Amino acid sequence: MRDYRDAKAMAKALRDALADHQMTIAHSEALEIVARQFGLATWNILSAKLEAAGTAGEGAEIAFEQAVPIVRIFDVAKAHEFYLGFLGFAVDWEHRYGDDFPLYTQISRGGLKLHLSEHAGDATPGGNMCVYMTGIRAFHKELIAKNYRYMRPGLEDEGTRLEVTVIDPFNNRIRFMELKER
């Protein structure tokens, strides 16, 4: 799996993929697209991040950044109704290789990022993820108030945590959890 340190290679791969479909873009345009895919406004911002990572040196401690699950979707309208309308996420960026190509997009809310993909090889429908959070009672109240016709999740007391479980239109399950003792 590539990360931001592979940005230049990703830009080259994007240009090569587009060229296979008789579409050309400048290398600088590809770099800007890659920067947006990482949730950054411009290539200059991503370039600064790359430079900072390069100065960390080989003795730097290992650190992991946030994991971003890829969630398989089949219908953009249904995905937007569920993730944007019901769960309250916002679209950070969208990508398609052409007008009639599958969507790959990043959505986020309150520090949680998800990638939604119509691409067949990106993820398997029916996935399950656990999302640790705070403010679960307010989140539950917000969801119930929306009167979403396909789901009215409960707030479950599981002993050491509270849970709200939702299932998207593509059978992907998200278990929002708040630990009782922190």
Backbone as CSV, one residue per row, in Angstrom:
resi,resn,N_x,N_y,N_z,CA_x,CA_y,CA_z,C_x,C_y,C_z
1,MET,0.848,-1.174,0.000,0.000,0.000,0.000,0.889,1.231,0.000
2,ARG,0.641,2.137,-0.906,1.447,3.346,-0.989,0.972,4.388,0.011
3,ASP,1.879,5.282,0.380,1.503,6.405,1.226,2.056,7.676,0.597
4,TYR,1.957,8.795,1.312,2.323,10.077,0.737,3.778,10.146,0.267
5,ARG,4.652,9.289,0.827,6.045,9.302,0.397,6.211,8.776,-1.024
6,ASP,5.189,8.121,-1.543,5.207,7.595,-2.907,4.487,8.526,-3.888
7,ALA,4.281,9.779,-3.503,3.454,10.705,-4.281,3.927,10.855,-5.728
8,LYS,5.225,10.986,-5.943,5.720,11.176,-7.305,5.491,9.931,-8.154
9,ALA,5.697,8.756,-7.564,5.434,7.509,-8.294,3.943,7.371,-8.583
10,MET,3.110,7.811,-7.651,1.654,7.755,-7.853,1.246,8.688,-8.992
11,ALA,1.847,9.872,-9.056,1.538,10.815,-10.134,1.933,10.225,-11.486
12,LYS,3.083,9.565,-11.540,3.518,8.934,-12.791,2.563,7.808,-13.175
13,ALA,2.147,6.993,-12.197,1.202,5.902,-12.475,-0.130,6.454,-12.966
14,LEU,-0.579,7.567,-12.394,-1.826,8.201,-12.837,-1.706,8.659,-14.285
15,ARG,-0.597,9.323,-14.619,-0.386,9.778,-15.996,-0.344,8.601,-16.960
16,ASP,0.336,7.508,-16.559,0.419,6.318,-17.410,-0.956,5.693,-17.622
17,ALA,-1.740,5.623,-16.555,-3.090,5.035,-16.658,-3.979,5.875,-17.562
18,LEU,-3.889,7.188,-17.422,-4.679,8.068,-18.285,-4.226,7.966,-19.735
19,ALA,-2.917,7.848,-19.946,-2.393,7.712,-21.308,-2.919,6.448,-21.979
20,ASP,-3.110,5.384,-21.193,-3.684,4.147,-21.739,-5.088,4.379,-22.290
21,HIS,-5.756,5.436,-21.803,-7.109,5.780,-22.254,-7.099,7.022,-23.142
22,GLN,-5.943,7.294,-23.758,-5.755,8.428,-24.663,-6.088,9.767,-23.998
23,MET,-5.785,9.888,-22.711,-5.948,11.153,-22.001,-4.581,11.561,-21.471
24,THR,-4.249,12.829,-21.644,-2.956,13.302,-21.149,-3.160,14.482,-20.223
25,ILE,-2.351,14.499,-19.173,-2.297,15.648,-18.277,-0.832,15.922,-17.978
26,ALA,-0.544,17.141,-17.613,0.827,17.508,-17.268,1.218,16.831,-15.956
27,HIS,2.516,16.631,-15.781,3.006,16.020,-14.538,2.584,16.860,-13.331
28,SER,2.625,18.180,-13.480,2.226,19.058,-12.371,0.753,18.861,-12.013
29,GLU,-0.111,18.628,-13.016,-1.525,18.363,-12.746,-1.693,17.044,-11.996
30,ALA,-0.920,16.039,-12.389,-0.982,14.747,-11.704,-0.543,14.891,-10.254
31,LEU,0.491,15.691,-10.004,0.947,15.923,-8.629,-0.140,16.610,-7.805
32,GLU,-0.845,17.563,-8.398,-1.932,18.250,-7.685,-3.055,17.271,-7.346
33,ILE,-3.390,16.363,-8.256,-4.435,15.362,-8.013,-4.016,14.436,-6.875
34,VAL,-2.784,13.991,-6.891,-2.284,13.117,-5.829,-2.345,13.831,-4.478
35,ALA,-1.979,15.095,-4.448,-2.049,15.855,-3.193,-3.477,15.886,-2.670
36,ARG,-4.442,16.102,-3.563,-5.853,16.123,-3.144,-6.299,14.749,-2.652
37,GLN,-5.763,13.683,-3.237,-6.114,12.342,-2.786,-5.669,12.099,-1.351
38,PHE,-4.641,12.806,-0.920,-4.184,12.695,0.456,-4.846,13.743,1.349
39,GLY,-5.862,14.432,0.814,-6.609,15.389,1.611,-5.916,16.731,1.781
40,LEU,-4.928,17.014,0.946,-4.200,18.276,1.031,-4.601,19.169,-0.142
41,ALA,-4.573,20.462,0.071,-5.070,21.406,-0.931,-4.186,21.509,-2.166
42,THR,-2.864,21.430,-1.982,-1.964,21.631,-3.119,-0.749,20.717,-3.034
43,TRP,-0.061,20.612,-4.175,1.181,19.847,-4.216,2.231,20.480,-3.314
44,ASN,2.248,21.790,-3.208,3.238,22.459,-2.369,3.143,21.994,-0.917
45,ILE,1.938,21.809,-0.420,1.753,21.345,0.960,2.274,19.915,1.100
46,LEU,1.916,19.053,0.137,2.396,17.675,0.186,3.918,17.625,0.031
47,SER,4.460,18.468,-0.827,5.902,18.510,-1.021,6.621,18.877,0.280
48,ALA,6.062,19.817,1.023,6.651,20.195,2.314,6.604,19.029,3.288
49,LYS,5.531,18.274,3.239,5.412,17.098,4.107,6.459,16.052,3.724
50,LEU,6.674,15.875,2.434,7.694,14.936,1.965,9.080,15.377,2.422
51,GLU,9.341,16.663,2.320,10.633,17.195,2.723,10.862,16.983,4.221
52,ALA,9.818,17.221,5.017,9.933,17.031,6.463,10.179,15.564,6.798
53,ALA,9.537,14.661,6.059,9.734,13.221,6.302,11.159,12.820,5.943
54,GLY,11.717,13.436,4.909,13.080,13.123,4.492,14.122,13.559,5.502
55,THR,13.832,14.624,6.250,14.802,15.111,7.234,14.735,14.334,8.537
56,ALA,13.730,13.464,8.681,13.602,12.686,9.917,14.753,11.694,10.050
57,GLY,15.314,11.279,8.923,16.482,10.396,8.952,16.127,8.952,9.248
58,GLU,17.152,8.101,9.174,16.929,6.678,9.358,16.737,6.284,10.804
59,GLY,17.184,7.100,11.746,17.045,6.754,13.155,15.697,7.139,13.731
60,ALA,14.791,7.654,12.892,13.489,8.090,13.391,12.697,6.905,13.926
61,GLU,11.890,7.177,14.924,11.043,6.132,15.492,9.940,5.766,14.511
62,ILE,9.486,4.551,14.605,8.387,4.102,13.761,7.108,4.728,14.287
63,ALA,6.308,5.253,13.377,5.027,5.843,13.750,4.012,5.489,12.681
64,PHE,2.810,5.211,13.087,1.736,4.918,12.157,0.763,6.086,12.146
65,GLU,0.270,6.392,10.983,-0.761,7.404,10.860,-2.110,6.703,10.866
66,GLN,-3.153,7.469,10.813,-4.503,6.920,10.881,-4.753,5.922,9.749
67,ALA,-5.344,4.796,10.080,-5.780,3.843,9.061,-7.067,4.376,8.429
68,VAL,-7.185,4.238,7.125,-8.385,4.691,6.429,-8.994,3.487,5.718
69,PRO,-10.091,2.958,6.252,-10.722,1.797,5.608,-11.286,2.144,4.238
70,ILE,-11.203,1.191,3.325,-11.852,1.312,2.025,-13.148,0.518,2.119
71,VAL,-14.250,1.166,1.790,-15.578,0.573,1.894,-16.140,0.433,0.486
72,ARG,-16.552,-0.779,0.134,-17.093,-1.046,-1.207,-18.519,-0.557,-1.296
73,ILE,-18.811,0.213,-2.339,-20.161,0.692,-2.610,-20.541,0.310,-4.036
74,PHE,-21.847,0.320,-4.332,-22.323,-0.027,-5.664,-23.171,1.067,-6.295
75,ASP,-23.635,2.015,-5.481,-24.551,3.043,-5.953,-24.201,4.342,-5.231
76,VAL,-23.739,5.334,-5.979,-23.281,6.586,-5.372,-24.425,7.305,-4.667
77,ALA,-25.598,7.340,-5.265,-26.731,8.038,-4.641,-27.089,7.408,-3.295
78,LYS,-27.139,6.081,-3.246,-27.448,5.398,-1.979,-26.331,5.617,-0.958
79,ALA,-25.087,5.598,-1.410,-23.955,5.840,-0.507,-24.029,7.252,0.067
80,HIS,-24.338,8.231,-0.778,-24.444,9.606,-0.295,-25.614,9.757,0.672
81,GLU,-26.739,9.126,0.371,-27.891,9.201,1.273,-27.511,8.669,2.658
82,PHE,-26.788,7.550,2.691,-26.431,6.927,3.960,-25.296,7.670,4.666
83,TYR,-24.155,7.816,3.989,-22.960,8.365,4.647,-23.036,9.878,4.856
84,LEU,-23.553,10.614,3.883,-23.628,12.066,4.015,-24.906,12.489,4.730
85,GLY,-26.034,11.975,4.246,-27.315,12.371,4.825,-27.556,11.826,6.218
86,PHE,-27.413,10.515,6.386,-27.723,9.880,7.665,-26.588,10.020,8.679
87,LEU,-25.367,9.632,8.296,-24.261,9.660,9.255,-23.593,11.028,9.389
88,GLY,-23.843,11.938,8.462,-23.329,13.295,8.602,-21.904,13.514,8.143
89,PHE,-21.376,12.646,7.296,-20.039,12.832,6.745,-20.073,13.904,5.654
90,ALA,-18.906,14.390,5.277,-18.768,15.343,4.172,-17.760,14.776,3.177
91,VAL,-17.935,15.113,1.913,-17.010,14.668,0.868,-15.758,15.541,0.914
92,ASP,-14.597,14.899,1.030,-13.316,15.607,0.998,-12.813,15.736,-0.440
93,TRP,-12.907,14.663,-1.190,-12.516,14.674,-2.595,-13.118,13.457,-3.285
94,GLU,-13.225,13.563,-4.609,-13.730,12.472,-5.443,-12.773,12.286,-6.613
95,HIS,-12.680,11.049,-7.073,-11.817,10.774,-8.228,-12.478,9.735,-9.126
96,ARG,-12.440,10.007,-10.414,-12.843,9.066,-11.457,-11.820,9.181,-12.576
97,TYR,-11.509,8.082,-13.225,-10.562,8.128,-14.344,-11.204,8.695,-15.606
98,GLY,-12.514,8.767,-15.650,-13.221,9.315,-16.800,-14.672,9.519,-16.447
99,ASP,-15.457,10.009,-17.412,-16.854,10.349,-17.154,-17.692,9.161,-16.700
100,ASP,-17.476,8.017,-17.285,-18.321,6.863,-16.962,-17.512,5.786,-16.232
101,PHE,-16.634,6.209,-15.335,-15.784,5.291,-14.584,-16.259,5.211,-13.138
102,PRO,-15.857,4.168,-12.417,-16.253,4.033,-11.012,-15.704,5.174,-10.152
103,LEU,-16.428,5.471,-9.093,-16.048,6.532,-8.158,-15.123,5.997,-7.073
104,TYR,-14.139,6.798,-6.715,-13.306,6.566,-5.531,-13.287,7.897,-4.799
105,THR,-13.729,7.917,-3.548,-13.888,9.178,-2.835,-13.492,9.051,-1.374
106,GLN,-13.117,10.168,-0.802,-12.853,10.207,0.644,-13.923,11.051,1.301
107,ILE,-14.497,10.519,2.395,-15.447,11.264,3.207,-14.882,11.334,4.622
108,SER,-15.323,12.330,5.385,-14.825,12.439,6.752,-15.848,13.113,7.655
109,ARG,-15.655,12.842,8.943,-16.434,13.499,9.987,-15.676,13.341,11.299
110,GLY,-15.466,14.437,12.002,-14.885,14.405,13.337,-13.586,13.626,13.452
111,GLY,-12.719,13.718,12.461,-11.438,13.025,12.496,-11.454,11.639,11.870
112,LEU,-12.625,11.085,11.594,-12.734,9.770,10.948,-12.770,9.964,9.442
113,LYS,-11.896,9.244,8.733,-11.872,9.274,7.273,-12.214,7.885,6.758
114,LEU,-13.021,7.837,5.722,-13.348,6.589,5.037,-13.162,6.812,3.544
115,HIS,-12.701,5.784,2.848,-12.656,5.803,1.392,-13.794,4.924,0.906
116,LEU,-14.630,5.464,0.046,-15.718,4.710,-0.568,-15.312,4.437,-2.007
117,SER,-15.489,3.189,-2.437,-15.023,2.828,-3.770,-16.037,1.967,-4.511
118,GLU,-16.270,2.329,-5.767,-17.072,1.489,-6.662,-16.186,0.492,-7.414
119,HIS,-14.866,0.577,-7.244,-13.940,-0.314,-7.949,-14.036,-1.723,-7.369
120,ALA,-14.210,-2.703,-8.240,-14.431,-4.089,-7.822,-13.296,-4.658,-6.979
121,GLY,-12.065,-4.307,-7.237,-10.952,-4.918,-6.528,-10.536,-4.227,-5.242
122,ASP,-11.168,-3.125,-4.895,-10.717,-2.348,-3.751,-11.134,-2.915,-2.401
123,ALA,-12.284,-3.488,-2.290,-12.773,-3.991,-1.010,-13.881,-4.999,-1.279
124,THR,-14.200,-5.749,-0.251,-15.257,-6.744,-0.354,-16.492,-6.244,0.385
125,PRO,-17.657,-6.271,-0.240,-18.859,-5.851,0.481,-19.085,-6.760,1.691
126,GLY,-19.740,-6.228,2.689,-19.986,-7.011,3.900,-18.865,-6.872,4.908
127,GLY,-18.050,-5.834,4.786,-16.966,-5.604,5.735,-17.494,-5.170,7.094
128,ASN,-16.612,-5.201,8.070,-16.972,-4.845,9.442,-15.837,-4.002,10.007
129,MET,-16.168,-2.849,10.568,-15.123,-2.025,11.177,-15.579,-1.500,12.524
130,CYS,-14.625,-1.297,13.408,-14.867,-0.727,14.725,-14.291,0.679,14.742
131,VAL,-15.083,1.629,15.185,-14.659,3.019,15.255,-14.805,3.476,16.702
132,TYR,-13.684,3.741,17.364,-13.718,4.256,18.728,-13.962,5.758,18.672
133,MET,-14.796,6.240,19.582,-15.193,7.641,19.546,-15.563,8.129,20.933
134,THR,-15.824,9.401,21.038,-16.427,9.982,22.227,-17.702,10.684,21.773
135,GLY,-18.621,10.904,22.708,-19.879,11.563,22.379,-20.889,10.648,21.737
136,ILE,-20.837,9.374,22.066,-21.713,8.405,21.395,-23.196,8.633,21.696
137,ARG,-23.516,9.090,22.900,-24.937,9.352,23.225,-25.500,10.462,22.341
138,ALA,-24.743,11.540,22.152,-25.179,12.635,21.279,-25.271,12.163,19.830
139,PHE,-24.316,11.343,19.399,-24.324,10.792,18.041,-25.566,9.934,17.828
140,HIS,-25.871,9.075,18.786,-27.059,8.222,18.701,-28.323,9.073,18.618
141,LYS,-28.418,10.077,19.463,-29.585,10.965,19.475,-29.738,11.656,18.118
142,GLU,-28.620,12.106,17.540,-28.623,12.749,16.230,-29.147,11.798,15.147
143,LEU,-28.669,10.548,15.168,-29.106,9.567,14.161,-30.595,9.282,14.271
144,ILE,-31.071,9.083,15.470,-32.492,8.771,15.668,-33.364,9.941,15.218
145,ALA,-32.933,11.164,15.480,-33.707,12.353,15.108,-33.850,12.509,13.593
146,LYS,-32.974,11.895,12.827,-33.035,12.026,11.370,-34.158,11.194,10.752
147,ASN,-34.723,10.258,11.499,-35.803,9.401,10.987,-35.451,8.768,9.644
148,TYR,-34.241,8.241,9.554,-33.788,7.554,8.342,-34.662,6.319,8.159
149,ARG,-35.308,6.201,7.060,-36.327,5.165,6.878,-35.792,3.744,6.889
150,TYR,-34.492,3.557,6.656,-33.946,2.211,6.563,-33.248,1.731,7.827
151,MET,-33.096,2.619,8.821,-32.363,2.181,10.009,-32.624,3.109,11.181
152,ARG,-32.833,2.496,12.322,-32.943,3.211,13.587,-32.090,2.446,14.606
153,PRO,-30.789,2.735,14.611,-29.888,1.944,15.463,-30.131,2.205,16.945
154,GLY,-29.854,1.179,17.730,-29.957,1.316,19.172,-28.627,1.725,19.777
155,LEU,-28.681,2.105,21.037,-27.481,2.384,21.819,-27.359,1.219,22.789
156,GLU,-26.349,0.389,22.568,-26.198,-0.841,23.341,-25.124,-0.684,24.404
157,ASP,-25.421,-1.170,25.604,-24.450,-1.189,26.697,-23.794,-2.560,26.688
158,GLU,-22.522,-2.591,26.340,-21.780,-3.852,26.237,-20.835,-4.057,27.424
159,GLY,-21.160,-3.466,28.560,-20.340,-3.647,29.749,-19.265,-2.591,29.879
160,THR,-18.187,-2.742,29.126,-17.077,-1.785,29.203,-17.198,-0.665,28.172
161,ARG,-18.196,-0.758,27.290,-18.351,0.233,26.229,-19.821,0.381,25.837
162,LEU,-20.112,1.504,25.205,-21.411,1.731,24.575,-21.206,1.597,23.077
163,GLU,-22.200,1.031,22.374,-22.081,0.810,20.935,-23.321,1.252,20.187
164,VAL,-23.083,1.810,19.014,-24.124,2.071,18.030,-23.649,1.389,16.755
165,THR,-24.437,0.430,16.266,-24.054,-0.316,15.060,-24.973,0.083,13.915
166,VAL,-24.358,0.410,12.779,-25.111,0.716,11.569,-24.624,-0.202,10.451
167,ILE,-25.506,-0.449,9.506,-25.171,-1.264,8.334,-25.556,-0.446,7.105
168,ASP,-24.592,-0.221,6.224,-24.863,0.606,5.046,-25.650,-0.189,3.999
169,PRO,-26.106,0.456,2.931,-26.902,-0.234,1.909,-26.166,-1.360,1.185
170,PHE,-24.861,-1.507,1.431,-24.058,-2.505,0.737,-23.593,-3.598,1.693
171,ASN,-24.232,-3.641,2.860,-23.996,-4.650,3.898,-22.658,-4.485,4.619
172,ASN,-22.106,-3.285,4.606,-20.910,-2.998,5.390,-21.355,-2.528,6.772
173,ARG,-20.769,-3.079,7.809,-21.168,-2.801,9.187,-20.127,-1.903,9.857
174,ILE,-20.626,-0.858,10.523,-19.751,0.019,11.303,-20.241,-0.020,12.749
175,ARG,-19.328,-0.385,13.638,-19.639,-0.401,15.074,-18.945,0.796,15.714
176,PHE,-19.726,1.818,16.032,-19.201,2.982,16.735,-19.166,2.631,18.212
177,MET,-18.020,2.828,18.865,-17.841,2.398,20.262,-17.241,3.519,21.100
178,GLU,-17.768,3.653,22.299,-17.180,4.558,23.272,-16.882,3.764,24.533
179,LEU,-15.608,3.753,24.924,-15.215,3.060,26.153,-15.750,3.841,27.342
180,LYS,-16.263,3.117,28.337,-16.829,3.773,29.500,-15.767,4.395,30.391
181,GLU,-14.615,3.733,30.526,-13.558,4.239,31.398,-12.351,4.584,30.544
182,ARG,-11.921,5.806,30.622,-10.752,6.232,29.852,-9.691,6.717,30.766
